[in-house]
Each structure stands twice: as C-alpha cells, then as structure tokens.
Amino acid sequence: MIAPVISREAFADRVGVSDDVVRGWSQRHWTKGVEFVVIGRITMINVEAADNWLMSHQESNSKAGATESEYTTRALGSRRLLRGHAISAI
C-alpha cells in the first residue's frame, strides 16, 4: 500500500508552521524515502511518518528541553485541533 503524501507547503499549513520549518525538519531530521520523497523538484511529505516523527520529537523535547520544541508543540497542537474537525477537507 502506498502511504498518503501531500506537498511540503500543504503539510506546513496542516500542522501550523512555516514551509521553512518543514524544510528544516526534512534537511536535519528526516530520512528521504521515509518522512518525505522528492518527485522532480517537488518535496512530498509522508503524512503518517511525519506525524509519527512529530509525536516522538515532542516527547524527546519535553525530556531534553530542546529549542525546536516550540515549533513541534505548535504543530501538534494544530493537528489536535484538526482531529476534532473535518480533516478530510485538508
């Protein structure tokens, strides 16, 4: 089964952070072919893998007090709000 993917910009909108934040995550933390793929010049995000990374990243940040936790917390908070609404519209 093929994992659902969306554009980097759409993922940034979905989780409530800028496109640059998602670009930084993909450059510093994610694995090409796992959390994202590049098709031509377009970066597509594997929604399930990226969401799992966000969850694990927030847990590790809360223990370590890392500086990126502000973005991750905002992203997870936005996603939690979306769960209560019509996510299928995204």
C-alpha positions as CSV (number, residue, x, y, z in Angstrom):
1,M,0.0,0.0,0.0
2,I,1.3,3.5,-0.9
3,A,1.4,6.0,2.0
4,P,-0.6,9.2,1.5
5,V,1.6,12.1,0.7
6,I,1.0,15.9,0.5
7,S,3.2,18.8,-0.6
8,R,5.6,20.3,1.8
9,E,3.6,23.5,1.7
10,A,0.3,21.7,2.4
11,F,1.9,19.8,5.3
12,A,3.2,23.1,6.8
13,D,-0.3,24.6,6.6
14,R,-1.8,21.4,8.1
15,V,0.5,21.5,11.2
16,G,0.6,25.3,11.5
17,V,4.2,26.1,10.9
18,S,6.0,27.8,8.0
19,D,7.3,26.0,5.0
20,D,10.8,26.8,6.1
21,V,10.3,24.9,9.3
22,V,9.2,21.8,7.5
23,R,12.1,22.3,5.1
24,G,14.5,22.4,8.1
25,W,13.0,19.3,9.5
26,S,13.5,17.4,6.2
27,Q,17.1,18.6,5.9
28,R,18.2,18.0,9.5
29,H,16.0,15.2,10.9
30,W,14.0,13.3,8.4
31,T,15.1,10.4,6.1
32,K,14.4,10.7,2.4
33,G,12.1,7.9,1.4
34,V,10.6,7.7,4.9
35,E,9.2,11.0,6.0
36,F,9.5,12.6,2.6
37,V,10.1,11.9,-1.1
38,V,11.2,14.2,-3.9
39,I,9.4,13.9,-7.2
40,G,11.1,16.1,-9.8
41,R,11.5,19.4,-7.9
42,I,8.6,18.8,-5.6
43,T,9.0,17.6,-2.0
44,M,6.1,15.4,-0.9
45,I,5.6,14.6,2.8
46,N,4.5,11.1,4.0
47,V,1.8,12.3,6.4
48,E,1.8,9.3,8.7
49,A,5.6,9.1,9.0
50,A,6.0,12.8,9.6
51,D,3.2,12.8,12.2
52,N,4.9,9.9,14.0
53,W,8.2,11.9,13.9
54,L,6.4,14.9,15.3
55,M,4.9,12.9,18.2
56,S,8.3,11.3,19.1
57,H,10.1,14.6,18.7
58,Q,7.8,16.3,21.1
59,E,8.3,13.5,23.6
60,S,12.1,13.7,23.4
61,N,12.0,17.5,23.5
62,S,9.9,17.6,26.7
63,K,12.5,15.4,28.3
64,A,15.5,17.3,27.0
65,G,14.1,20.9,26.8
66,A,15.3,21.3,23.2
67,T,14.8,24.6,21.4
68,E,12.8,23.3,18.5
69,S,10.0,22.1,20.8
70,E,8.1,25.4,20.4
71,Y,7.5,24.6,16.7
72,T,6.8,21.0,17.3
73,T,4.3,21.8,20.1
74,R,2.6,24.3,17.9
75,A,2.4,21.8,15.1
76,L,1.0,19.1,17.3
77,G,-1.5,21.5,18.8
78,S,-2.7,22.4,15.4
79,R,-3.0,18.8,14.4
80,R,-5.0,18.0,17.6
81,L,-7.4,20.8,16.7
82,L,-7.8,19.4,13.2
83,R,-8.7,16.0,14.6
84,G,-11.8,17.4,16.2
85,H,-12.9,18.9,12.8
86,A,-13.2,17.7,9.3
87,I,-9.7,16.5,8.5
88,S,-10.9,15.1,5.2
89,A,-11.1,18.7,3.9
90,I,-7.4,19.1,4.2
